[in-house]
Structures are given as structure tokens and as C-alpha cells.
Amino acid sequence: MTLIGDRVYIRFLEIEDAEALLDMQVRNRELFQKYSPIFADDFYTLESKRQSITDSIKQREEDKKYNFGIFLKESDILIGSISLNQIYRGPLERGMIGYQLDGLYNGKGLMTEAVSLTVAFAFHELHLHRIDAGVMPSNTGSMRVLEKAGFQKEGIERRGVKINGQWEDHQIFAILSEHD
């Protein structure tokens, strides 16, 4: 499945994307680790990326997680990834969004576009009711992305995620479907 925006498109990651994904994550390792849990060195291997993509395909088939690559429309270059995780059905009908963007493309509105495409997929294809996101309060760029995509602040999750060996607060955002 491919969802097309003005400047980017998103599509499910496939095994063929493993090298480009690894390259993007290695080049941005320092940036990503400011806001994400520390990954072991074996996370940064081609085999690890292939296994991660294989696992994500299985999780998608089980309606548990949906991983997309973010690609520039003009060049088909992989510039990031975005996912819907922790899909819950029944009385919850919700998921959590997470994303990363190559630092070369920060501040250009590309992630806002990718988030909006992912939200549309979540609400129109998966029929979710709610999408949550958590952002470290120091990550003002990510908070702006979510607000521009229609998410609203809901509160602070105190010391909810261990990042770089320290429990960090996260600002919780959410967006609700208008099609319930």
C-alpha cells in the first residue's frame, strides 16, 4: 500500500529497503539516540534491518503494527520511517504513532505530511478511533509536527520511557477519528 502526499509518500517497508533503512539509521544514530532508547550495536546491521522488516510484515498480517518508509516523491529516496504500534481492538480501537526522519530533512514539513498520511490510513483503512503519541518535552520539533497534524496535548507521562539510561517524561498527544 502506498499513500501519496504533496512531497512525500509512505509505503510498507519491504526487505529490499533494508540497506537504505540501515544507511539512514547509521547516519542519524546520534540524533535518534537523543530521543529514543539506546539500541545495541547489532541493531545497526543489515541482518538486523532485514529481520526487523520481516517481523514487521508478520505483525502487519496480525494487525498489531504497521511500519512504513517515508520517501521523497521526486527521487524515491528513503528519508525516514513511521509506524503505528500497539494496535488494540475491541473497546479501545487505538494505536500509537512513532517516527524518525533523516536529520537532513528536518524542519521542512515533510514529517508533518507523513504523519498526516499515516493518520488518514489509521482512521480510514484500519478504522481506529484514537492515535496516541509520546514526545520528550525537549523535542520541540516533534511536538510541532504533531500539533500541525491535528494532535492535541493531553498531559505528561512522568518518567515513562528510559532513554540513554535515564527515565524521561513524555508529553502525551492524541488525535481522535471524526468518523465514529
N, C-alpha and C positions, 0 to 999 in steps of 0.2 A: 504494500500500500504506500502510495506517495501522496503527500499533501503539499500543495504548491502555494507559496506566498508571493509577494512582490519581488523580493530579493533573495529569499532562501526557499528551499524545500526540505521537508523531512521525509524520511522513509525508514522502514525497519532495517536495522543493521544486519548484514549478511557476512558469511565467512570471508568473502572477498574484500571486505572493509577492514579486516584485522590489521593489516600493515599501516594503513592510513590512520586508524584509531591509535595504534601504538605510537606512531610518529607524533601525533598531536598531543598525546598524554605525556610522552617523554619530554617534548619541548616545553610543556607547560607545567611540569611536575612541581616546581617551586611555587608557582601561582596557585595551582589547585590545592596544594597541601596547606595553604593558609586557611582554607575554609572547609576542608574535608578530612576525614580520618586518615591517619598515616597508613599507607599500604606497604607491604613487604616488597623487597626488591623483585621477587618473582612475579609481582603484578605487572611489571614493566618488561614482559617478554612477549614474543609473538605467540607462543603456545598459550599463554595466559589469555591473550585477547581472543584467540580462536575458541578457547574453552568458554570464555565469558559470553561470546556471541552464540555459541551452541546452546549454552544454558539459557540464554535469553529467548531463543527460539522455542525451547521447551516450555519456559514459563509463559510465553505468549499463548501457546497452544492450550495451556492450563488456565488461561485468563487470570494470571497472577501478576504479570509485569509486562510492560510494553516498552522496548528500547528502540529509539530512533537515532539515526545520524542526522546531523544538520549540515546541509550542503549549500554552497553558493550556487544560485541559479545560473549565473553567467559562465561558470567554469567547472561545475560539478566537483569542486574541492570540498572535502570533509573539513568543517571548521568547528565542530562540536558534537555533543550528544545530549539527548534529553530523554527522560524516561518517566513513565507512570508506574510507580511501585506500590506495593502494599494494597492491592486491589481487594476490597471487601464487598461482598454482595449481600443480598437479603435486606435487612432493615437499614444497613449503612450505605450501600451503593456509593463508595468513595474510593479515592486513591490519593497518593502523594506524588507530587512532581519534583524532579531533581534534574539538574542540568549543569553542563560545563561548556565553556566557549574558549577557543584559542584566544589568548591574550591579544594577538594581532588585530582582532576584530571587535574588541570591547568598545563600548561607547558609541556604536553606530546604529543601534536599534535592531540589530539582527536577532538577538536573543529574545527581545520582546515579540518579534514576529514569529519565531519558533515556538515560544510559549503559547501564543495565541492559536497557532495551528494545532498544537497538542491539546489545548483545552477544547477546541472545536471537535477534535477526534474523540476525546473523553466523553463529551456530552452528547454528540450526535451519533457516534458509532458504538461506543461502549454503554451509553445511556447511564453514565454515572450522575449522581446528584451533587457531589461535592468533591473538590480537589483541594488538598492542603499543601502547604509549603512551609519549610522552616529555614530561616536565614540568620546567621550571626549578625547582631546589631552593627558590627563594624563593617559589614559588607553592604555599603550603601548603594552600590551599583546594582546588586541583585535585588535589593528592596525596590528600587525604582523600576526595574524590569517587571516585577510582579504587579506593582501598582498600575503601571501603564497597561498591563494586560488585563486589568479589571479585578485583581485580587484585593482583598481588604485585610487590614491588620486586625488580629483578634486578641493578641496578648503575648506574654513572654513565657516560654517554657524555660524554667530555671534549670541550668546545668544539665541539659538534656542529651548532649552529644559530646563524646570525648574526641577532641581534635588536638593533635600534637601533644598528647599526654595530659591535657587539661580538660575538665568538664566545662563546656561553654553554654551560655544562654543562647536561645534562639527566638527570634521574633516569629510568631506563627501568623501565617496568612492563609486565607481561604477564598475560594470563589464557588458560587452555587449556580447550578443549572437553572435557567429560566424556563425549562421545558418539562417541569414536573407535573 
